[in-house]
C-alpha cells in the first residue's frame, strides 16, 4: 500500500499548501481511481490565453496611468488645475497629451506638465493596445464558439475566459468539477441549527470573475435573474448568498452548453 508521511499541523500554517499535502491528495486520488482533468488544448484556445493575458497587462497599465494622472491633477499648481478642471475624461486626456513643457516655466509647473503629458500618452497607447487585442479575441471567439456571445451578459472577454478554462469537451469529468474549478461550488458553513454555505475562495479566480461579471450584468437587465434573486432573498438569503447560488447555476448552464454545442478546433 502506498504510504505518504502526513504533514504536521501547527495552527493555521498546517492548512497551507505544501508538498506533503499535495502528495497525500495525489495518493488518495490514485488509490480511489479518481480521473484527473486533462491538460488544456492548444491551438485557438492557447491563442486566446496569450491575447487575454496581454490585454490584462495593457488594462493594468491604463488603470495605473489614470490613477497617476488624477494624483498629479490634485497636487498640480492652481493655474494648471484651473485649465483642466471640470473637463470630460476624453477631453482631459487629449488636453493633457497635448501639453508642452516650457523651460521658462517654474520647475514645479514644468515637471507637472511633463508628468501629465506622459501619463496621458501612456493611457492612450494602452487603451489602443487593449482595443486591438480585444478585436482579435472577438474574432477567435466567433470562430470557436459564437453561441456564447448570444447569451445575455456574456461579452468577448468573459466568453474567452470561459473557453480558456473549459478548453474542450471531456476535459472536466462533470459540471460539478467545472463549478469547483470556477470556485463557485458551495462549501458547508453551518453552525448549530443554522444551515448555510459560504463562498469558495479557491479555484480559477479569472474564471470566477467572468461568472461574477455575467451575474452582475444579468441582475440589471435579465428579468429571470432579477426574479430569481428576489425569490432567494425572500427566502432569507443575503444578497451575497443569493449571488453565490446564481453563480453555481450559471456554471452548470454554461458547462452543459459548452459540452453539448459543437465548437470548431
Rosetta constraint file for C-alpha pairs under 8 A:
AtomPair CA 2 CA 27 HARMONIC 7.13 0.50
AtomPair CA 3 CA 27 HARMONIC 8.00 0.50
AtomPair CA 4 CA 20 HARMONIC 7.76 0.50
AtomPair CA 4 CA 23 HARMONIC 7.09 0.50
AtomPair CA 4 CA 24 HARMONIC 6.06 0.50
AtomPair CA 4 CA 27 HARMONIC 7.53 0.50
AtomPair CA 5 CA 20 HARMONIC 7.03 0.50
AtomPair CA 5 CA 24 HARMONIC 7.80 0.50
AtomPair CA 6 CA 20 HARMONIC 6.79 0.50
AtomPair CA 6 CA 21 HARMONIC 7.53 0.50
AtomPair CA 6 CA 24 HARMONIC 7.28 0.50
AtomPair CA 7 CA 14 HARMONIC 7.37 0.50
AtomPair CA 7 CA 20 HARMONIC 5.73 0.50
AtomPair CA 7 CA 21 HARMONIC 6.52 0.50
AtomPair CA 8 CA 14 HARMONIC 6.47 0.50
AtomPair CA 9 CA 13 HARMONIC 6.90 0.50
AtomPair CA 9 CA 14 HARMONIC 3.98 0.50
AtomPair CA 9 CA 15 HARMONIC 7.28 0.50
AtomPair CA 10 CA 14 HARMONIC 5.10 0.50
AtomPair CA 11 CA 15 HARMONIC 7.87 0.50
AtomPair CA 12 CA 16 HARMONIC 7.29 0.50
AtomPair CA 17 CA 21 HARMONIC 6.69 0.50
AtomPair CA 17 CA 22 HARMONIC 7.47 0.50
AtomPair CA 18 CA 22 HARMONIC 6.31 0.50
AtomPair CA 19 CA 23 HARMONIC 6.04 0.50
AtomPair CA 20 CA 24 HARMONIC 6.15 0.50
AtomPair CA 21 CA 25 HARMONIC 6.21 0.50
AtomPair CA 22 CA 26 HARMONIC 6.12 0.50
AtomPair CA 23 CA 27 HARMONIC 6.10 0.50
AtomPair CA 24 CA 28 HARMONIC 6.22 0.50
AtomPair CA 25 CA 29 HARMONIC 6.14 0.50
AtomPair CA 26 CA 30 HARMONIC 6.12 0.50
AtomPair CA 27 CA 31 HARMONIC 6.18 0.50
AtomPair CA 28 CA 32 HARMONIC 6.06 0.50
AtomPair CA 29 CA 33 HARMONIC 5.96 0.50
AtomPair CA 29 CA 34 HARMONIC 5.15 0.50
AtomPair CA 29 CA 35 HARMONIC 7.86 0.50
AtomPair CA 30 CA 34 HARMONIC 6.45 0.50
AtomPair CA 35 CA 173 HARMONIC 7.61 0.50
AtomPair CA 37 CA 171 HARMONIC 5.64 0.50
AtomPair CA 37 CA 172 HARMONIC 5.40 0.50
AtomPair CA 37 CA 173 HARMONIC 7.13 0.50
AtomPair CA 38 CA 171 HARMONIC 4.91 0.50
AtomPair CA 38 CA 172 HARMONIC 7.07 0.50
AtomPair CA 39 CA 171 HARMONIC 7.26 0.50
AtomPair CA 40 CA 164 HARMONIC 7.74 0.50
AtomPair CA 40 CA 165 HARMONIC 7.76 0.50
AtomPair CA 40 CA 166 HARMONIC 7.85 0.50
AtomPair CA 40 CA 167 HARMONIC 5.39 0.50
AtomPair CA 40 CA 168 HARMONIC 7.38 0.50
AtomPair CA 40 CA 171 HARMONIC 7.45 0.50
AtomPair CA 41 CA 45 HARMONIC 6.51 0.50
AtomPair CA 41 CA 46 HARMONIC 7.06 0.50
AtomPair CA 41 CA 167 HARMONIC 5.80 0.50
AtomPair CA 41 CA 168 HARMONIC 6.69 0.50
AtomPair CA 42 CA 46 HARMONIC 4.88 0.50
AtomPair CA 42 CA 47 HARMONIC 7.76 0.50
AtomPair CA 43 CA 47 HARMONIC 6.32 0.50
AtomPair CA 43 CA 265 HARMONIC 7.54 0.50
AtomPair CA 44 CA 48 HARMONIC 6.28 0.50
AtomPair CA 44 CA 140 HARMONIC 7.02 0.50
AtomPair CA 44 CA 144 HARMONIC 7.65 0.50
AtomPair CA 44 CA 265 HARMONIC 6.95 0.50
AtomPair CA 45 CA 49 HARMONIC 6.30 0.50
AtomPair CA 45 CA 163 HARMONIC 7.02 0.50
AtomPair CA 45 CA 164 HARMONIC 5.73 0.50
AtomPair CA 45 CA 167 HARMONIC 6.64 0.50
AtomPair CA 46 CA 50 HARMONIC 6.31 0.50
AtomPair CA 46 CA 164 HARMONIC 7.46 0.50
AtomPair CA 47 CA 51 HARMONIC 6.28 0.50
AtomPair CA 48 CA 52 HARMONIC 5.90 0.50
AtomPair CA 48 CA 137 HARMONIC 6.18 0.50
AtomPair CA 48 CA 140 HARMONIC 7.08 0.50
AtomPair CA 48 CA 160 HARMONIC 6.57 0.50
AtomPair CA 48 CA 164 HARMONIC 7.14 0.50
AtomPair CA 49 CA 53 HARMONIC 6.05 0.50
AtomPair CA 49 CA 160 HARMONIC 7.91 0.50
AtomPair CA 49 CA 161 HARMONIC 7.87 0.50
AtomPair CA 49 CA 164 HARMONIC 6.38 0.50
AtomPair CA 50 CA 54 HARMONIC 6.25 0.50
AtomPair CA 51 CA 55 HARMONIC 6.06 0.50
AtomPair CA 51 CA 133 HARMONIC 6.16 0.50
AtomPair CA 51 CA 134 HARMONIC 7.91 0.50
AtomPair CA 51 CA 136 HARMONIC 7.85 0.50
AtomPair CA 51 CA 137 HARMONIC 6.78 0.50
AtomPair CA 52 CA 56 HARMONIC 6.16 0.50
AtomPair CA 52 CA 133 HARMONIC 7.60 0.50
AtomPair CA 52 CA 134 HARMONIC 7.87 0.50
AtomPair CA 52 CA 137 HARMONIC 7.44 0.50
AtomPair CA 52 CA 157 HARMONIC 7.60 0.50
AtomPair CA 52 CA 160 HARMONIC 7.67 0.50
AtomPair CA 52 CA 161 HARMONIC 7.91 0.50
AtomPair CA 53 CA 57 HARMONIC 6.49 0.50
AtomPair CA 54 CA 58 HARMONIC 6.40 0.50
AtomPair CA 54 CA 133 HARMONIC 7.84 0.50
AtomPair CA 55 CA 59 HARMONIC 6.16 0.50
AtomPair CA 55 CA 129 HARMONIC 7.47 0.50
AtomPair CA 55 CA 130 HARMONIC 5.10 0.50
AtomPair CA 55 CA 133 HARMONIC 6.06 0.50
AtomPair CA 55 CA 134 HARMONIC 7.25 0.50
AtomPair CA 56 CA 60 HARMONIC 6.14 0.50
AtomPair CA 56 CA 130 HARMONIC 7.85 0.50
AtomPair CA 57 CA 61 HARMONIC 6.30 0.50
AtomPair CA 58 CA 62 HARMONIC 6.28 0.50
AtomPair CA 58 CA 126 HARMONIC 5.18 0.50
AtomPair CA 58 CA 127 HARMONIC 7.26 0.50
AtomPair CA 58 CA 129 HARMONIC 6.66 0.50
AtomPair CA 58 CA 130 HARMONIC 5.70 0.50
AtomPair CA 59 CA 63 HARMONIC 6.11 0.50
AtomPair CA 59 CA 126 HARMONIC 6.73 0.50
AtomPair CA 59 CA 127 HARMONIC 7.19 0.50
AtomPair CA 59 CA 130 HARMONIC 6.43 0.50
AtomPair CA 60 CA 64 HARMONIC 6.10 0.50
AtomPair CA 61 CA 65 HARMONIC 6.05 0.50
AtomPair CA 61 CA 122 HARMONIC 7.87 0.50
AtomPair CA 61 CA 123 HARMONIC 7.27 0.50
AtomPair CA 61 CA 126 HARMONIC 6.44 0.50
AtomPair CA 62 CA 66 HARMONIC 6.20 0.50
AtomPair CA 62 CA 122 HARMONIC 7.22 0.50
AtomPair CA 62 CA 123 HARMONIC 4.82 0.50
AtomPair CA 62 CA 124 HARMONIC 7.82 0.50
AtomPair CA 62 CA 126 HARMONIC 5.51 0.50
AtomPair CA 62 CA 127 HARMONIC 6.52 0.50
AtomPair CA 63 CA 67 HARMONIC 6.35 0.50
AtomPair CA 63 CA 123 HARMONIC 7.93 0.50
AtomPair CA 64 CA 68 HARMONIC 6.30 0.50
AtomPair CA 65 CA 69 HARMONIC 6.06 0.50
AtomPair CA 65 CA 119 HARMONIC 5.42 0.50
AtomPair CA 65 CA 120 HARMONIC 7.33 0.50
AtomPair CA 65 CA 122 HARMONIC 6.73 0.50
AtomPair CA 65 CA 123 HARMONIC 5.69 0.50
AtomPair CA 66 CA 70 HARMONIC 6.22 0.50
AtomPair CA 66 CA 119 HARMONIC 7.35 0.50
AtomPair CA 66 CA 120 HARMONIC 7.90 0.50
AtomPair CA 66 CA 123 HARMONIC 6.90 0.50
AtomPair CA 67 CA 71 HARMONIC 6.26 0.50
AtomPair CA 68 CA 72 HARMONIC 6.13 0.50
AtomPair CA 68 CA 119 HARMONIC 7.05 0.50
AtomPair CA 69 CA 73 HARMONIC 6.24 0.50
AtomPair CA 69 CA 116 HARMONIC 6.06 0.50
AtomPair CA 69 CA 119 HARMONIC 5.96 0.50
AtomPair CA 69 CA 120 HARMONIC 7.25 0.50
AtomPair CA 70 CA 74 HARMONIC 6.35 0.50
AtomPair CA 71 CA 75 HARMONIC 6.63 0.50
AtomPair CA 72 CA 76 HARMONIC 5.77 0.50
AtomPair CA 72 CA 112 HARMONIC 6.95 0.50
AtomPair CA 72 CA 115 HARMONIC 7.62 0.50
AtomPair CA 72 CA 116 HARMONIC 6.91 0.50
AtomPair CA 73 CA 81 HARMONIC 6.43 0.50
AtomPair CA 73 CA 116 HARMONIC 7.91 0.50
AtomPair CA 74 CA 81 HARMONIC 7.74 0.50
AtomPair CA 76 CA 80 HARMONIC 6.41 0.50
AtomPair CA 76 CA 81 HARMONIC 6.06 0.50
AtomPair CA 76 CA 109 HARMONIC 7.55 0.50
AtomPair CA 76 CA 112 HARMONIC 6.42 0.50
AtomPair CA 77 CA 81 HARMONIC 6.26 0.50
AtomPair CA 77 CA 108 HARMONIC 7.73 0.50
AtomPair CA 77 CA 109 HARMONIC 6.51 0.50
AtomPair CA 78 CA 82 HARMONIC 6.12 0.50
AtomPair CA 79 CA 83 HARMONIC 6.76 0.50
AtomPair CA 80 CA 84 HARMONIC 6.59 0.50
AtomPair CA 80 CA 109 HARMONIC 7.81 0.50
AtomPair CA 81 CA 85 HARMONIC 5.68 0.50
AtomPair CA 84 CA 92 HARMONIC 6.60 0.50
AtomPair CA 84 CA 95 HARMONIC 7.70 0.50
AtomPair CA 87 CA 91 HARMONIC 6.09 0.50
AtomPair CA 87 CA 92 HARMONIC 5.48 0.50
AtomPair CA 88 CA 92 HARMONIC 5.96 0.50
AtomPair CA 89 CA 93 HARMONIC 6.23 0.50
AtomPair CA 90 CA 94 HARMONIC 6.42 0.50
AtomPair CA 91 CA 95 HARMONIC 6.12 0.50
AtomPair CA 92 CA 96 HARMONIC 6.08 0.50
AtomPair CA 93 CA 97 HARMONIC 5.99 0.50
AtomPair CA 93 CA 120 HARMONIC 5.41 0.50
AtomPair CA 93 CA 124 HARMONIC 7.91 0.50
AtomPair CA 94 CA 98 HARMONIC 6.25 0.50
AtomPair CA 94 CA 120 HARMONIC 7.46 0.50
AtomPair CA 95 CA 99 HARMONIC 6.41 0.50
AtomPair CA 96 CA 113 HARMONIC 7.77 0.50
AtomPair CA 96 CA 116 HARMONIC 5.68 0.50
AtomPair CA 96 CA 117 HARMONIC 5.03 0.50
AtomPair CA 96 CA 120 HARMONIC 5.84 0.50
AtomPair CA 97 CA 116 HARMONIC 7.28 0.50
AtomPair CA 97 CA 117 HARMONIC 4.53 0.50
AtomPair CA 97 CA 118 HARMONIC 7.19 0.50
AtomPair CA 97 CA 119 HARMONIC 7.91 0.50
AtomPair CA 97 CA 120 HARMONIC 5.07 0.50
AtomPair CA 97 CA 121 HARMONIC 5.53 0.50
AtomPair CA 98 CA 117 HARMONIC 6.78 0.50
AtomPair CA 99 CA 113 HARMONIC 6.35 0.50
AtomPair CA 99 CA 114 HARMONIC 7.57 0.50
AtomPair CA 99 CA 116 HARMONIC 7.83 0.50
AtomPair CA 99 CA 117 HARMONIC 5.90 0.50
AtomPair CA 100 CA 113 HARMONIC 6.87 0.50
AtomPair CA 100 CA 114 HARMONIC 7.24 0.50
AtomPair CA 100 CA 117 HARMONIC 7.79 0.50
AtomPair CA 101 CA 105 HARMONIC 7.62 0.50
AtomPair CA 101 CA 110 HARMONIC 5.15 0.50
AtomPair CA 101 CA 111 HARMONIC 7.59 0.50
AtomPair CA 101 CA 113 HARMONIC 5.74 0.50
AtomPair CA 101 CA 114 HARMONIC 5.86 0.50
AtomPair CA 102 CA 110 HARMONIC 6.23 0.50
AtomPair CA 103 CA 110 HARMONIC 7.20 0.50
AtomPair CA 105 CA 109 HARMONIC 6.21 0.50
AtomPair CA 105 CA 110 HARMONIC 5.71 0.50
AtomPair CA 106 CA 110 HARMONIC 6.15 0.50
AtomPair CA 107 CA 111 HARMONIC 6.00 0.50
AtomPair CA 108 CA 112 HARMONIC 6.12 0.50
AtomPair CA 109 CA 113 HARMONIC 6.15 0.50
AtomPair CA 110 CA 114 HARMONIC 6.18 0.50
AtomPair CA 111 CA 115 HARMONIC 6.10 0.50
AtomPair CA 112 CA 116 HARMONIC 6.07 0.50
AtomPair CA 113 CA 117 HARMONIC 6.14 0.50
AtomPair CA 114 CA 118 HARMONIC 6.14 0.50
AtomPair CA 115 CA 119 HARMONIC 6.17 0.50
AtomPair CA 116 CA 120 HARMONIC 6.10 0.50
AtomPair CA 117 CA 121 HARMONIC 6.15 0.50
AtomPair CA 118 CA 122 HARMONIC 6.12 0.50
AtomPair CA 119 CA 123 HARMONIC 6.10 0.50
AtomPair CA 120 CA 124 HARMONIC 6.19 0.50
AtomPair CA 121 CA 125 HARMONIC 6.16 0.50
AtomPair CA 122 CA 126 HARMONIC 6.13 0.50
AtomPair CA 123 CA 127 HARMONIC 6.02 0.50
AtomPair CA 124 CA 128 HARMONIC 6.25 0.50
AtomPair CA 125 CA 129 HARMONIC 6.15 0.50
AtomPair CA 126 CA 130 HARMONIC 6.09 0.50
AtomPair CA 127 CA 131 HARMONIC 6.20 0.50
AtomPair CA 128 CA 132 HARMONIC 6.20 0.50
AtomPair CA 129 CA 133 HARMONIC 6.28 0.50
AtomPair CA 130 CA 134 HARMONIC 6.10 0.50
AtomPair CA 131 CA 135 HARMONIC 6.26 0.50
AtomPair CA 132 CA 136 HARMONIC 6.52 0.50
AtomPair CA 133 CA 137 HARMONIC 6.21 0.50
AtomPair CA 134 CA 138 HARMONIC 6.06 0.50
AtomPair CA 134 CA 156 HARMONIC 7.37 0.50
AtomPair CA 134 CA 157 HARMONIC 7.43 0.50
AtomPair CA 135 CA 139 HARMONIC 6.44 0.50
AtomPair CA 136 CA 140 HARMONIC 6.48 0.50
AtomPair CA 137 CA 141 HARMONIC 6.17 0.50
AtomPair CA 137 CA 156 HARMONIC 6.90 0.50
AtomPair CA 137 CA 157 HARMONIC 7.61 0.50
AtomPair CA 137 CA 160 HARMONIC 7.13 0.50
AtomPair CA 138 CA 142 HARMONIC 6.16 0.50
AtomPair CA 138 CA 156 HARMONIC 5.45 0.50
AtomPair CA 138 CA 157 HARMONIC 7.99 0.50
AtomPair CA 139 CA 143 HARMONIC 6.29 0.50
AtomPair CA 140 CA 144 HARMONIC 6.12 0.50
AtomPair CA 141 CA 145 HARMONIC 5.62 0.50
AtomPair CA 141 CA 146 HARMONIC 6.12 0.50
AtomPair CA 141 CA 156 HARMONIC 7.06 0.50
AtomPair CA 141 CA 159 HARMONIC 7.06 0.50
AtomPair CA 141 CA 160 HARMONIC 6.32 0.50
AtomPair CA 142 CA 146 HARMONIC 4.32 0.50
AtomPair CA 143 CA 264 HARMONIC 6.76 0.50
AtomPair CA 144 CA 263 HARMONIC 5.42 0.50
AtomPair CA 144 CA 264 HARMONIC 4.88 0.50
AtomPair CA 144 CA 265 HARMONIC 6.72 0.50
AtomPair CA 145 CA 262 HARMONIC 7.90 0.50
AtomPair CA 145 CA 263 HARMONIC 5.42 0.50
AtomPair CA 145 CA 264 HARMONIC 7.11 0.50
AtomPair CA 146 CA 150 HARMONIC 7.28 0.50
AtomPair CA 147 CA 151 HARMONIC 7.26 0.50
AtomPair CA 148 CA 154 HARMONIC 6.79 0.50
AtomPair CA 148 CA 159 HARMONIC 6.29 0.50
AtomPair CA 149 CA 154 HARMONIC 5.69 0.50
AtomPair CA 149 CA 155 HARMONIC 5.93 0.50
AtomPair CA 149 CA 156 HARMONIC 7.03 0.50
AtomPair CA 149 CA 159 HARMONIC 6.89 0.50
AtomPair CA 150 CA 154 HARMONIC 7.54 0.50
AtomPair CA 152 CA 214 HARMONIC 7.88 0.50
AtomPair CA 152 CA 218 HARMONIC 6.71 0.50
AtomPair CA 152 CA 222 HARMONIC 7.39 0.50
AtomPair CA 153 CA 213 HARMONIC 7.83 0.50
AtomPair CA 153 CA 214 HARMONIC 4.89 0.50
AtomPair CA 153 CA 215 HARMONIC 7.37 0.50
AtomPair CA 153 CA 217 HARMONIC 5.32 0.50
AtomPair CA 153 CA 218 HARMONIC 5.68 0.50
AtomPair CA 154 CA 158 HARMONIC 5.85 0.50
AtomPair CA 154 CA 159 HARMONIC 6.05 0.50
AtomPair CA 154 CA 214 HARMONIC 5.89 0.50
AtomPair CA 155 CA 159 HARMONIC 5.96 0.50
AtomPair CA 156 CA 160 HARMONIC 6.09 0.50
AtomPair CA 157 CA 161 HARMONIC 6.28 0.50
AtomPair CA 157 CA 210 HARMONIC 7.95 0.50
AtomPair CA 158 CA 162 HARMONIC 6.20 0.50
AtomPair CA 158 CA 210 HARMONIC 4.95 0.50
AtomPair CA 158 CA 211 HARMONIC 7.57 0.50
AtomPair CA 158 CA 213 HARMONIC 7.70 0.50
AtomPair CA 158 CA 214 HARMONIC 7.55 0.50
AtomPair CA 159 CA 163 HARMONIC 6.23 0.50
AtomPair CA 160 CA 164 HARMONIC 6.13 0.50
AtomPair CA 161 CA 165 HARMONIC 6.25 0.50
AtomPair CA 161 CA 206 HARMONIC 7.13 0.50
AtomPair CA 161 CA 207 HARMONIC 6.05 0.50
AtomPair CA 161 CA 210 HARMONIC 6.72 0.50
AtomPair CA 162 CA 166 HARMONIC 6.05 0.50
AtomPair CA 162 CA 207 HARMONIC 6.30 0.50
AtomPair CA 162 CA 210 HARMONIC 7.27 0.50
AtomPair CA 163 CA 167 HARMONIC 5.41 0.50
AtomPair CA 163 CA 168 HARMONIC 7.91 0.50
AtomPair CA 165 CA 204 HARMONIC 7.99 0.50
AtomPair CA 165 CA 207 HARMONIC 6.71 0.50
AtomPair CA 166 CA 171 HARMONIC 7.22 0.50
AtomPair CA 166 CA 172 HARMONIC 7.46 0.50
AtomPair CA 166 CA 178 HARMONIC 7.51 0.50
AtomPair CA 166 CA 255 HARMONIC 7.77 0.50
AtomPair CA 167 CA 171 HARMONIC 7.06 0.50
AtomPair CA 168 CA 259 HARMONIC 7.86 0.50
AtomPair CA 169 CA 258 HARMONIC 7.45 0.50
AtomPair CA 169 CA 259 HARMONIC 5.35 0.50
AtomPair CA 170 CA 259 HARMONIC 7.58 0.50
AtomPair CA 172 CA 177 HARMONIC 6.19 0.50
AtomPair CA 172 CA 178 HARMONIC 6.44 0.50
AtomPair CA 173 CA 177 HARMONIC 6.42 0.50
AtomPair CA 174 CA 178 HARMONIC 6.57 0.50
AtomPair CA 175 CA 179 HARMONIC 6.16 0.50
AtomPair CA 175 CA 251 HARMONIC 7.43 0.50
AtomPair CA 175 CA 252 HARMONIC 5.53 0.50
AtomPair CA 175 CA 255 HARMONIC 5.90 0.50
AtomPair CA 175 CA 256 HARMONIC 7.18 0.50
AtomPair CA 176 CA 180 HARMONIC 6.17 0.50
AtomPair CA 176 CA 185 HARMONIC 7.31 0.50
AtomPair CA 176 CA 252 HARMONIC 7.50 0.50
AtomPair CA 177 CA 181 HARMONIC 6.10 0.50
AtomPair CA 178 CA 182 HARMONIC 6.18 0.50
AtomPair CA 178 CA 251 HARMONIC 7.07 0.50
AtomPair CA 178 CA 252 HARMONIC 7.79 0.50
AtomPair CA 178 CA 255 HARMONIC 6.98 0.50
AtomPair CA 179 CA 183 HARMONIC 6.19 0.50
AtomPair CA 179 CA 184 HARMONIC 5.36 0.50
AtomPair CA 179 CA 185 HARMONIC 5.27 0.50
AtomPair CA 179 CA 248 HARMONIC 6.52 0.50
AtomPair CA 179 CA 251 HARMONIC 5.72 0.50
AtomPair CA 179 CA 252 HARMONIC 7.05 0.50
AtomPair CA 180 CA 184 HARMONIC 6.09 0.50
AtomPair CA 180 CA 185 HARMONIC 5.10 0.50
AtomPair CA 180 CA 203 HARMONIC 6.41 0.50
AtomPair CA 181 CA 203 HARMONIC 4.74 0.50
AtomPair CA 181 CA 204 HARMONIC 5.72 0.50
AtomPair CA 182 CA 203 HARMONIC 5.30 0.50
AtomPair CA 182 CA 204 HARMONIC 5.22 0.50
AtomPair CA 182 CA 205 HARMONIC 6.84 0.50
AtomPair CA 182 CA 207 HARMONIC 5.45 0.50
AtomPair CA 182 CA 208 HARMONIC 4.98 0.50
AtomPair CA 182 CA 251 HARMONIC 7.72 0.50
AtomPair CA 183 CA 199 HARMONIC 7.83 0.50
AtomPair CA 183 CA 200 HARMONIC 5.23 0.50
AtomPair CA 183 CA 201 HARMONIC 6.40 0.50
AtomPair CA 183 CA 202 HARMONIC 5.41 0.50
AtomPair CA 183 CA 203 HARMONIC 4.46 0.50
AtomPair CA 183 CA 204 HARMONIC 6.47 0.50
AtomPair CA 183 CA 205 HARMONIC 7.15 0.50
AtomPair CA 183 CA 208 HARMONIC 6.10 0.50
AtomPair CA 184 CA 199 HARMONIC 6.89 0.50
AtomPair CA 184 CA 200 HARMONIC 6.07 0.50
AtomPair CA 184 CA 208 HARMONIC 7.12 0.50
AtomPair CA 184 CA 244 HARMONIC 6.74 0.50
AtomPair CA 184 CA 247 HARMONIC 6.28 0.50
AtomPair CA 184 CA 248 HARMONIC 5.39 0.50
AtomPair CA 184 CA 251 HARMONIC 7.71 0.50
AtomPair CA 185 CA 199 HARMONIC 7.86 0.50
AtomPair CA 185 CA 200 HARMONIC 6.74 0.50
AtomPair CA 185 CA 248 HARMONIC 6.24 0.50
AtomPair CA 186 CA 197 HARMONIC 5.73 0.50
AtomPair CA 186 CA 198 HARMONIC 6.21 0.50
AtomPair CA 186 CA 199 HARMONIC 6.45 0.50
AtomPair CA 186 CA 200 HARMONIC 6.76 0.50
AtomPair CA 186 CA 244 HARMONIC 7.89 0.50
AtomPair CA 186 CA 245 HARMONIC 7.98 0.50
AtomPair CA 186 CA 248 HARMONIC 7.84 0.50
AtomPair CA 187 CA 197 HARMONIC 5.26 0.50
AtomPair CA 187 CA 198 HARMONIC 5.42 0.50
AtomPair CA 187 CA 199 HARMONIC 6.64 0.50
AtomPair CA 187 CA 200 HARMONIC 6.44 0.50
AtomPair CA 188 CA 196 HARMONIC 6.42 0.50
AtomPair CA 188 CA 197 HARMONIC 4.53 0.50
AtomPair CA 188 CA 198 HARMONIC 6.47 0.50
AtomPair CA 189 CA 195 HARMONIC 7.24 0.50
AtomPair CA 189 CA 196 HARMONIC 5.56 0.50
AtomPair CA 189 CA 197 HARMONIC 4.84 0.50
AtomPair CA 189 CA 198 HARMONIC 5.88 0.50
AtomPair CA 190 CA 194 HARMONIC 5.60 0.50
AtomPair CA 190 CA 195 HARMONIC 4.47 0.50
AtomPair CA 190 CA 196 HARMONIC 5.05 0.50
AtomPair CA 190 CA 197 HARMONIC 6.74 0.50
AtomPair CA 191 CA 195 HARMONIC 6.64 0.50
AtomPair CA 197 CA 241 HARMONIC 7.85 0.50
AtomPair CA 198 CA 241 HARMONIC 7.34 0.50
AtomPair CA 199 CA 241 HARMONIC 7.97 0.50
AtomPair CA 199 CA 244 HARMONIC 6.73 0.50
AtomPair CA 203 CA 208 HARMONIC 7.73 0.50
AtomPair CA 204 CA 208 HARMONIC 6.23 0.50
AtomPair CA 205 CA 209 HARMONIC 6.00 0.50
AtomPair CA 206 CA 210 HARMONIC 6.31 0.50
AtomPair CA 207 CA 211 HARMONIC 6.42 0.50
AtomPair CA 208 CA 212 HARMONIC 6.15 0.50
AtomPair CA 209 CA 213 HARMONIC 6.05 0.50
AtomPair CA 210 CA 214 HARMONIC 6.33 0.50
AtomPair CA 211 CA 215 HARMONIC 6.26 0.50
AtomPair CA 211 CA 247 HARMONIC 6.32 0.50
AtomPair CA 211 CA 250 HARMONIC 7.35 0.50
AtomPair CA 211 CA 251 HARMONIC 7.39 0.50
AtomPair CA 212 CA 216 HARMONIC 6.19 0.50
AtomPair CA 212 CA 247 HARMONIC 6.84 0.50
AtomPair CA 213 CA 217 HARMONIC 6.24 0.50
AtomPair CA 214 CA 218 HARMONIC 6.16 0.50
AtomPair CA 215 CA 219 HARMONIC 6.06 0.50
AtomPair CA 215 CA 243 HARMONIC 7.42 0.50
AtomPair CA 215 CA 246 HARMONIC 7.39 0.50
AtomPair CA 215 CA 247 HARMONIC 6.85 0.50
AtomPair CA 216 CA 220 HARMONIC 6.82 0.50
AtomPair CA 217 CA 221 HARMONIC 6.74 0.50
AtomPair CA 218 CA 222 HARMONIC 4.79 0.50
AtomPair CA 218 CA 225 HARMONIC 6.12 0.50
AtomPair CA 218 CA 226 HARMONIC 7.63 0.50
AtomPair CA 219 CA 223 HARMONIC 7.85 0.50
AtomPair CA 219 CA 225 HARMONIC 5.54 0.50
AtomPair CA 219 CA 226 HARMONIC 5.27 0.50
AtomPair CA 219 CA 229 HARMONIC 7.88 0.50
AtomPair CA 220 CA 226 HARMONIC 7.33 0.50
AtomPair CA 221 CA 226 HARMONIC 7.85 0.50
AtomPair CA 222 CA 226 HARMONIC 6.29 0.50
AtomPair CA 223 CA 227 HARMONIC 6.09 0.50
AtomPair CA 224 CA 228 HARMONIC 6.13 0.50
AtomPair CA 225 CA 229 HARMONIC 6.20 0.50
AtomPair CA 226 CA 230 HARMONIC 6.14 0.50
AtomPair CA 227 CA 231 HARMONIC 6.15 0.50
AtomPair CA 228 CA 232 HARMONIC 6.17 0.50
AtomPair CA 229 CA 233 HARMONIC 6.15 0.50
AtomPair CA 229 CA 239 HARMONIC 7.79 0.50
AtomPair CA 229 CA 242 HARMONIC 5.95 0.50
AtomPair CA 229 CA 243 HARMONIC 7.29 0.50
AtomPair CA 229 CA 246 HARMONIC 7.83 0.50
AtomPair CA 230 CA 234 HARMONIC 6.16 0.50
AtomPair CA 231 CA 235 HARMONIC 6.41 0.50
AtomPair CA 232 CA 236 HARMONIC 6.90 0.50
AtomPair CA 232 CA 237 HARMONIC 5.92 0.50
AtomPair CA 232 CA 242 HARMONIC 5.83 0.50
AtomPair CA 233 CA 237 HARMONIC 4.72 0.50
AtomPair CA 233 CA 238 HARMONIC 5.97 0.50
AtomPair CA 233 CA 239 HARMONIC 6.64 0.50
AtomPair CA 233 CA 242 HARMONIC 6.61 0.50
AtomPair CA 237 CA 241 HARMONIC 5.79 0.50
AtomPair CA 237 CA 242 HARMONIC 6.04 0.50
AtomPair CA 238 CA 242 HARMONIC 6.15 0.50
AtomPair CA 239 CA 243 HARMONIC 6.24 0.50
AtomPair CA 240 CA 244 HARMONIC 6.19 0.50
AtomPair CA 241 CA 245 HARMONIC 6.33 0.50
AtomPair CA 242 CA 246 HARMONIC 6.25 0.50
AtomPair CA 243 CA 247 HARMONIC 6.09 0.50
AtomPair CA 244 CA 248 HARMONIC 6.38 0.50
AtomPair CA 245 CA 249 HARMONIC 6.48 0.50
AtomPair CA 246 CA 250 HARMONIC 6.04 0.50
AtomPair CA 247 CA 251 HARMONIC 6.10 0.50
AtomPair CA 248 CA 252 HARMONIC 6.49 0.50
AtomPair CA 249 CA 253 HARMONIC 6.22 0.50
AtomPair CA 250 CA 254 HARMONIC 6.10 0.50
AtomPair CA 251 CA 255 HARMONIC 6.01 0.50
AtomPair CA 252 CA 256 HARMONIC 6.22 0.50
AtomPair CA 253 CA 257 HARMONIC 6.20 0.50
AtomPair CA 254 CA 258 HARMONIC 6.08 0.50
AtomPair CA 255 CA 259 HARMONIC 6.08 0.50
AtomPair CA 256 CA 260 HARMONIC 6.04 0.50
AtomPair CA 257 CA 261 HARMONIC 5.75 0.50
AtomPair CA 258 CA 262 HARMONIC 7.70 0.50
